[in-house]
């Protein structure tokens, strides 16, 4: 980008940004003639991805700051007003706003609520930090037309984000996300109102326990065996970490109400946007659970649980026979919960007509085999729980299937219908009950997982990612995907590619016969999938929320001898397949 264009954008930002902190950052960069940093901050404007608006905090159009929040909210308000003409005419439009423990989250949330209020939209604002699933729940409970949660989920401390929701309680998808962006890009005036005037007029309403108590009850109402919990709860000990986020208040309340002993990691209990004890507050990564695992071993816990800062993701670890904890992956916990929910519904006569489970296309097909056993339909969707919610909405509209569970490999699970997003709170309660159930059968969770592998095959799942920051990185990722799309891959890890699924172009084909294409019935997304001989699936997609490209490997090996020895053989085979594919992918990224 030319220096003149960079300076033009920077000076416009300085003129428009009312927050002195962010404005000064740009003024200092101009004074120091740091054009490389200025280019990174202004080469693009943050856009809604799979998780909404997300980026590093700081001054500039390519950063999270008060101006970007204000522009996004004014654009959202303009779109909502047009989308609900009757409610606009009646003056009954409303929205819910929540925020997590990240730096500036409270400031951004209040700014969001006040701009909505200034536009005549009643804004329900939580008085203090709350988890993302509660925001989704509150939108439906309060019958609001939209909602916003200020969070960057599991990203490092320098990030923050803005997730926009629709009246069904799910994150916005097409056409709403595109429509909101169009409105944001067309904003010429940002309406404002003081907090005092907004409260006095009734356009700003502060909420807390009236939603909290209903949300807690809803989480507990999902459980299948309250009698078992009442009888056996005292025999189970849980160590839990909220990773300095919003989860402690809710997880502790729900689990303790059930009579379970919960020991929260003291160093990570209090909300803190600096996340001082972890590099990244991500329950998907072992280092984030280090303190929890140490405490779990010390306390002889039956389970270690973790939620990310906005408590929508849920991670776990369980002890083996020697008391050493093993981390359970998102795919594995998804399979365990899926099987427990279907088993329980069948045992208790609660399996509905035409039951269905929904998973993202990059999630392991482990659950597919479980669903087949329970005569349950498995449906795929794009990555992001907004797509799982969209498929669930289609069930309701068309009266086709009955939703029973939704999952993603990235530690996301949706047990209930009342929340239209992943929910680490209800997942913690269901996981606790599942642990008790299998303990009552004389099995640990790890032993039961081994049983599932013996029955359905061993599943080895890997994720490989590489960061490509800045404008050059964005071009590199586009080039990688274009090369894969144009040239394709005929082999990976020594295995022949039998089918390529190009989600962006809605087609699948055999690379040996590229002219013969079949249609794929999914929304367009920049994703490629390679199905290899032997059934291994390799997926490639640029992240919608971070400057990285991700590759997912899902390999399955039949356990021919249903024994521990047979399982070990299957594990070794799957690992060898994944090792070879990983080597090829890393070489591909090095050559990019």
Steps between C-alpha positions, in 0.01 A plus 500: 500500500628847409621723784253773403204265524619370839529855635161595356331208681695567819404868512134417438513251786654760734221740409226242563634318809372656825698267730821688581697182575457350155529834321837573664642169379451608138622854563822355645548261206465789254740716704754215501441429128437132573335425167539122525287493816259756356448284190417198720245709689330648192540260205152363572195550719402219738214294360259246644645149476386168654512665843392853409741792540833411662851644509792636696403803708647833399452802276420448131233351275668157522483502880238464770428843647215725603449644151472155339256397775294815446494460121405133528221578746359789298501276194333223702237746628429628149458144372276389788274802453453407132466127569213539751279778359196413714693503825677817390163663441373378840821612673551151648841406360739355759851356531710326765866586565751293700877497541781284634812565709722636224662841511260772381207256483292701747578826316413351161180342635371822654581691179304236306197521731492882491513517119217248476303706753571821307344334195178422686588135569450398864835362615511241777854521640638253754631679808824298494674240289297202378573199274408489132243216540308712751487785246347261245253376762404857601420602142238224476376548856452877455372459142760748373569556132879502530783472747872559537765340717839667528757219510792352310430154636827307547736741320812649666462802734562768234182397315138600544191442290136570432251224425166609357190283553155484344155452651533119501787531748764393245785694348408683181539319168414598143327714404518684833881503537546639148214746555654626825839549334335698219335720760826539692676611181223753436500661846530878481381585851530315830211578734582541868325538836635531854465207738294715737253601226481143365413363845249778565324442167481123553704432187781357714399225743753332729452125554663224705340249742160490326678337203768317701251297703303389195821413317627284790167317519505438126850346519391264778175411320699340216624220723357148479568345839444739793447204733841353412666838557324541836609153606857498370606869477709488817715226349630720216752782529545755222786746449398794283665805344324794332841618367441850643170526312125506559438134581562472875176663614289268284689169504546514878133589553357229274731218611479585870119516475522140381696410814833455323829598660666763280851629572579804287865572418564798732760670277254505206166557674481880484420670167812665353540615140879474524466121549817504715540122549464392135637600162160441344179432698408211273376171651593330172869539585672297773712788644183690595391207719836453675388643838167316486670167425748549783215576741297209363781257575558650846128473587452156340222654291273290278490766231672825403283753318584831331309772319643780287450871591143524366420144618370367171788252454543207737816293556555192717755253632450174688730284717628161390550204734825652626339838576668678207268726304434456130362790299186416303480673162200693372417221255524237773286690752250570222473126434471419872221756553323398179498134600393576857213725387371248244543206739319689779215612277452146374518344851254755640264499202587862411644448153276716277364415156764552228783593739798685350851604600685782323877535464731728303671363189845508668380304804588131528245254354523304828144606586373384161557139605340558841194661339460207264478264799219709650316554168574870521565725202840673480512826308805708406530878485767766461739585783348721768208441733294755313476237224400227745227738622396569139456126429303464824277789393430315175380202704242724669388674182466186289397259778762249385727394787508536878820659628682306773864616489750719314879498513823639361853368529608832655355401840150625425180315602135600491279278714194721540258672262472808721853614409583536130877491545756271659467489877778403741270537802243239401780281362666500844177382664440225241864389521471474880188285471664284232803445725269390783302272270801308374649488851174336613564236231853445632672686216708814477450741209832393345402133524168577333674695225712192431179296477360744243817474291484122507139514385517776237869515401791710622489864394818705480435871448758771449496871430791679335502877474739774399473873555528742209462848655458829313402583144774276357372212712148541371630478143709193584197316644295589192782368280520171694125441465504600133787261424323217681180580316658536156765230509332273751674217679518149365674350804555588866722300733539236233122450481308560178243782502168345392281809531539876532222709653519867406252670732569845351387382157237255635640198315671168566696294251758224453835665408552233235173612335478875581237568234244278677374716786228446759317780681560563874204634694679732746536879518812620319814515713872501425552135597654207315471137608704208372363150557781244482503127441432333831248770593730766650366855456730804472339846512660837427352836596624848589377605844211746507624669817882475500779552241564130458427211268387170652524142384298227670577127474235242593624140473314184601632147543278200565585312821489148360576327831275648771775498761756739649764351268274547198432860602873571529556363148222726365645802682844438351355466149303825530800685641718386210240622250474837674878536532546457124221745416631753757843487336351579157288788636795657681705477179215666310491787752878544492489534123220761509 
